[in-house]
Amino acid sequence: MKNKMKIKYIVGILLVFFTAQTAFSFFGPKKRIVELEYSFIVTELPEKREDVAVWVPIPKDGPYQKILDMEISAPFKYTLNYDNKWGNKILYFKVDPSTDLIDFSMRFVIERTESGTKTTILENEDDIDILLFEDYLKPSRMAVIDDKVMAMSGVATEGKTTSIERSRGIYDYVLENLEYSKKIPGWGEGDVKRLCLAIGEGRKGTGNCTDFHSFFGSLMRAQKIPVLFEMGFPLSKSNKKTVTVEGGYHCWAKFFVHGLGWVPVDISEADKNPEMKNYYFGNLSENRVLFSRGRDITLDPPQNGAPLNFFGPDPYIEIDGEPFTEFKRMIKYKDLK
């Protein structure tokens, strides 16, 4: 019996590798080097104000992201901090209350590498203590785990035994029951209760990448599979022209499996590109920049308001302890290689 389970587990792992329409070649994962200019401006501050605080998400190095050069132009003296739960890098500054304009910019050169199961194998899975993943198993304010989530998670994983099989079942369930659409109000918050209500009424849930990956996270955590939410910015396919975008963001998720490590998924991209369905279970393209991780984020120094549903690429601004969202954020980028 043990041998049969072991064979089934190995087959499940191989499924991740060989069913993916992977872009990995014999020459390794794809890479791109991009010069990116990030900026935001505030031109209409409230007339009466005593305290203005600004937190800005700062991309940092990781296994698939290397910051090759960075220049920061901040209007006031700043500090660079890290939140103690998710490790996000945060630039923080206070604004002189007499100032009528906030103009911030930073430029960096970044190398992004395609990521996937090919590059996430752990050397020794026996060293992993599941207690270390407590934060990745907890629900968040929007990505809840309630009776509806438990029932849907059970349907998605029925008859599946290994972590890989259950994860793929949930991935397919999300694709089947959600539609990428911004027509119905409430999208973009990752409100899992909203999605469950639609599905329970026999309709498809609708939303953007946040909604897809929040729903995935809730269903996965109901199966005791750790999930990590990541927030970033999407890059169009490589070209040498400068691309300018006002606003915009993109998020994705990773789940942990013994023997594989952190396995990435990008379900909303799979929904928009059905021919890439298998690829995006286990792989991420290089066409993105990571800004932050986690949900229900407490910044450093802590904000006065509630924990952030997610952080970035937008800055977070408080005026006299209240969130302020009247800013214009731009990102310009071009490929260097």
C-alpha positions in Angstrom: 0.0 0.0 0.0 2.8 2.4 0.9 4.6 1.7 -2.4 1.3 2.4 -4.3 0.9 5.7 -2.5 4.6 6.6 -3.2 4.2 5.8 -6.9 1.0 7.9 -7.0 2.8 10.8 -5.3 5.6 10.7 -7.8 3.2 10.5 -10.7 1.5 13.6 -9.3 4.8 15.5 -9.2 5.6 14.5 -12.7 2.2 15.7 -13.8 3.3 19.3 -12.9 6.4 19.0 -15.1 5.1 17.2 -18.2 1.5 18.4 -18.6 2.6 22.1 -18.6 2.9 23.8 -21.9 6.1 25.1 -20.5 8.4 27.7 -22.1 11.4 26.2 -20.4 13.8 24.9 -23.0 17.0 22.9 -22.8 18.7 26.3 -22.4 16.9 27.2 -19.2 14.2 29.7 -18.3 13.6 32.9 -20.2 14.9 36.2 -18.8 14.5 39.9 -19.6 16.1 43.0 -18.3 13.9 46.1 -18.0 14.4 49.7 -17.0 11.4 50.9 -15.1 10.4 54.4 -13.9 7.8 54.5 -11.1 6.3 57.8 -10.1 3.2 59.2 -8.3 2.1 62.8 -7.8 -0.4 64.4 -5.4 -1.6 67.9 -6.4 -4.7 68.4 -4.3 -4.1 67.9 -0.6 -6.8 68.8 1.9 -6.6 72.4 3.0 -6.6 71.5 6.7 -3.9 69.0 7.5 -1.5 68.4 10.2 0.1 65.0 9.5 0.9 63.5 6.1 2.6 60.1 5.9 3.6 58.1 2.9 4.6 54.4 2.4 5.9 53.2 -0.9 6.4 49.5 -1.9 10.0 48.9 -3.1 10.8 45.9 -5.3 13.6 43.7 -3.9 15.8 40.9 -4.9 14.5 37.3 -4.9 15.0 34.0 -6.6 13.5 35.3 -9.9 14.0 39.0 -9.5 17.3 40.9 -9.4 17.5 44.7 -8.9 20.6 45.7 -10.9 20.4 49.4 -10.3 18.1 51.8 -8.4 17.7 55.6 -8.0 15.2 57.1 -5.7 13.9 60.7 -5.9 11.8 61.5 -2.8 10.6 65.0 -1.8 11.6 64.5 1.8 14.0 62.5 3.9 13.0 58.8 3.9 13.8 55.5 5.6 13.8 52.0 4.2 12.0 49.5 6.4 10.6 45.9 6.2 7.4 44.7 7.6 8.1 41.9 10.1 5.5 39.4 8.8 5.9 39.2 5.1 9.3 40.9 4.7 8.1 43.6 2.2 10.5 46.5 1.6 8.9 49.8 2.4 10.1 53.4 1.8 8.5 55.8 4.3 8.5 59.5 4.7 6.6 62.3 6.3 5.5 65.4 4.3 5.8 69.0 5.5 2.1 69.9 6.1 2.7 73.3 4.4 3.6 71.5 1.1 1.0 71.6 -1.6 2.6 69.0 -3.9 4.0 65.5 -3.4 6.1 64.3 -6.3 7.9 61.0 -5.9 9.8 58.9 -8.4 12.3 56.0 -8.6 14.1 54.3 -11.4 15.4 50.8 -11.4 16.9 48.2 -13.7 15.5 44.8 -13.0 16.2 41.3 -14.3 13.2 39.0 -14.3 13.4 35.2 -14.8 10.7 32.9 -15.8 9.9 30.7 -12.7 8.4 27.3 -12.4 8.7 23.9 -10.8 11.9 23.3 -12.7 13.6 25.9 -10.4 11.9 25.3 -7.1 12.9 21.8 -6.1 13.9 21.6 -2.4 17.1 19.8 -1.5 15.7 18.2 1.6 11.9 18.2 2.2 12.4 16.6 5.6 13.7 19.8 7.0 10.4 21.6 6.4 8.4 22.2 9.6 4.7 22.8 8.8 4.5 25.1 11.8 6.6 27.6 9.8 3.7 28.0 7.4 1.2 29.1 9.9 0.7 32.5 8.3 0.2 30.8 4.9 -2.6 28.6 6.3 -4.6 31.4 7.9 -7.5 33.1 6.3 -7.4 36.8 5.7 -10.1 39.4 6.0 -11.3 38.9 2.4 -10.0 35.4 1.7 -12.2 33.7 4.3 -12.6 30.0 5.1 -16.3 29.3 6.0 -18.7 26.5 5.5 -19.3 27.4 1.8 -15.6 27.5 1.1 -15.1 24.1 2.9 -17.9 22.6 0.8 -16.6 24.0 -2.5 -13.1 22.9 -1.6 -14.4 19.4 -1.0 -16.1 19.3 -4.4 -13.0 20.5 -6.1 -10.8 17.8 -4.5 -13.2 14.9 -4.5 -11.4 11.6 -5.2 -8.0 13.3 -5.2 -5.4 12.3 -2.6 -2.0 13.9 -3.2 -1.3 17.6 -2.6 -0.6 18.1 -6.3 -3.8 16.4 -7.4 -5.9 18.4 -4.9 -4.1 21.6 -6.0 -4.8 20.9 -9.6 -8.4 20.1 -8.8 -8.8 23.5 -7.1 -7.0 25.3 -9.9 -9.4 23.8 -12.4 -12.4 24.5 -10.2 -11.5 28.2 -10.0 -11.1 28.4 -13.8 -14.5 26.7 -14.3 -16.4 28.9 -11.8 -14.8 32.3 -12.2 -14.8 34.7 -15.2 -12.4 37.6 -15.7 -14.7 40.5 -15.8 -15.0 44.0 -14.2 -18.6 44.6 -15.2 -20.1 43.7 -11.8 -19.2 46.1 -8.9 -17.2 44.6 -6.1 -14.4 43.2 -8.2 -10.7 43.7 -7.2 -11.0 43.2 -3.4 -10.6 39.5 -3.4 -13.9 39.1 -1.5 -14.4 35.4 -1.4 -17.8 35.6 0.2 -19.0 37.6 -2.9 -17.7 34.9 -5.2 -19.2 32.1 -3.2 -22.6 33.9 -3.3 -22.5 34.0 -7.1 -21.5 30.4 -7.5 -24.0 29.3 -4.9 -26.7 30.9 -7.0 -25.6 29.0 -10.1 -23.7 31.9 -11.7 -20.1 32.4 -12.4 -18.1 34.6 -10.0 -16.5 37.6 -11.6 -13.5 39.7 -10.9 -9.9 40.3 -11.7 -6.6 38.6 -10.7 -7.1 39.5 -7.0 -10.5 37.7 -6.9 -9.1 34.6 -8.8 -6.2 34.1 -6.4 -8.1 35.0 -3.2 -10.6 32.3 -4.1 -7.8 29.8 -4.9 -6.1 30.6 -1.6 -9.3 30.0 0.4 -10.0 26.7 -1.2 -6.4 25.6 -0.8 -6.2 26.6 2.8 -9.4 24.6 3.5 -7.3 21.6 2.4 -4.4 22.6 4.7 -2.1 23.5 1.8 0.0 26.7 2.4 -0.6 29.5 0.0 1.4 32.8 -0.6 -0.2 35.8 -2.4 2.1 38.0 -4.4 1.3 41.5 -5.8 3.2 43.1 -8.7 3.0 44.8 -12.0 2.4 43.2 -15.5 4.9 43.7 -18.3 3.8 43.4 -21.9 5.8 41.1 -24.1 9.4 42.1 -24.7 10.1 45.0 -27.0 12.4 48.0 -27.2 9.7 50.7 -27.1 8.9 52.6 -24.0 5.5 51.6 -22.5 3.6 54.0 -20.2 0.8 52.9 -18.0 -1.3 54.8 -15.5 -2.3 52.6 -12.5 -2.5 48.9 -13.1 -1.3 45.9 -11.2 -1.2 42.1 -11.4 -1.2 39.4 -8.7 -0.6 35.6 -8.6 -0.1 32.9 -6.0 2.2 30.1 -4.9 1.4 27.0 -3.0 3.8 24.7 -1.1 4.3 21.0 -1.7 6.9 18.8 -0.1 9.3 17.7 -2.7 8.6 20.6 -5.0 8.7 23.7 -2.8 6.7 26.8 -3.8 4.7 26.1 -6.9 3.4 29.2 -8.8 0.0 29.6 -10.4 -1.4 32.5 -12.4 -5.1 31.6 -12.8 -6.4 34.8 -14.2 -3.9 34.7 -17.0 -4.9 31.1 -17.7 -8.5 32.3 -17.9 -7.6 35.0 -20.4 -5.3 32.6 -22.4 -7.0 29.2 -22.3 -4.2 27.7 -24.4 -1.8 28.4 -21.5 -4.0 26.7 -18.9 -1.5 23.9 -18.2 1.5 26.2 -18.3 0.2 28.6 -15.6 -0.3 25.6 -13.2 3.4 25.4 -12.1 5.0 28.3 -14.0 5.1 32.1 -14.2 6.3 34.0 -17.2 9.1 36.6 -16.8 6.6 39.4 -17.8 6.0 40.8 -14.3 7.6 42.7 -11.5 7.1 41.7 -7.9 6.3 44.5 -5.4 5.0 42.8 -2.3 3.6 39.7 -0.6 0.8 38.8 1.7 -2.6 40.0 2.8 -3.7 42.0 5.8 -0.4 43.9 5.8 0.8 46.1 8.7 3.4 48.4 7.4 6.6 49.7 9.1 6.1 52.1 10.8 2.5 50.8 11.4 -0.3 52.8 9.6 -3.1 54.2 11.7 -5.7 52.5 9.5 -6.7 48.9 9.2 -4.2 46.3 7.9 -3.9 46.6 4.1 -5.8 44.1 1.9 -2.7 44.2 -0.2 0.2 46.6 -0.7 1.3 48.1 -4.0 2.1 49.0 -6.6 0.2 52.0 -5.4 1.7 53.9 -2.5 -0.3 54.1 0.8 -0.9 57.6 2.1 -2.5 58.8 5.3 -3.5 62.3 6.1 -4.2 62.9 9.8 -4.5 59.2 10.3 -7.0 58.6 7.5 -6.3 56.8 4.1 -5.9 59.2 1.2 -6.2 57.9 -2.4 -6.2 61.1 -4.5 -2.9 60.5 -6.4 -1.8 59.6 -9.9 0.6 56.7 -10.2 2.5 56.0 -13.4 4.9 53.3 -14.6 7.1 53.6 -17.7 9.4 50.8 -18.8 11.4 49.5 -21.7 13.5 46.4 -22.4 17.3 46.8 -22.2 18.0 43.2 -23.2 
